Structures are given as C-alpha cells and as structure tokens.
Amino acid sequence: MKPDEMKPLRVAVISEFPYHGVIVGGVHAAADVLVRALSQLSEIEKVLFVSFLQNIERDEIVQINDKLTVHYAPGQRRLALPTD
C-alpha cells in the first residue's frame, strides 16, 4: 500500500499526564512531549490521552489542539500505585 493510500491513524495512550499543565517528574514530561509531537504528524488523525487521577471526582476532558484530547478520569484509590 502506498503512503498516500493509507488511512490516517488514531492513537490512544493511557498514562500519567500533566494536570493543569503541571509537570511532575519524567513520566509527565515524556508523555507531554510524545503526544504533542504525535499530534503534529500529518499521518495522525487524532490522539486520545487517558490519565487516571485520584484527586478528581468526575471526568474532565481538555482539548489541547485540533488533534489532541486529554481525558482525565477519576482513578480508584483502593488499588492505586504508590506514586503520590
């Protein structure tokens, strides 16, 4: 298949993502750089990033640019990783 015949890709990523733009550590920094770069590629149609947070009560959806959407979802406290 030729590159001009390929359908644009849709990418989903699940990881930690900076909340309100606050980068805490290497995972936040790497995730931020990665998905912003992906959203600039012409081969990518949409990037959906899902980040689970323990300190929110309901879903929050933030449109970063025309291709990149970040969905913050409440994380479970019982089985949470001890990263906070």
Summary of the structure (lengths in Angstrom):
residues: 84
radius of gyration: 14.6
end to end distance: 46.2
largest distance: 48.6
contacts: 187
relative contact order: 0.21
helix: 19%
strand: 35%
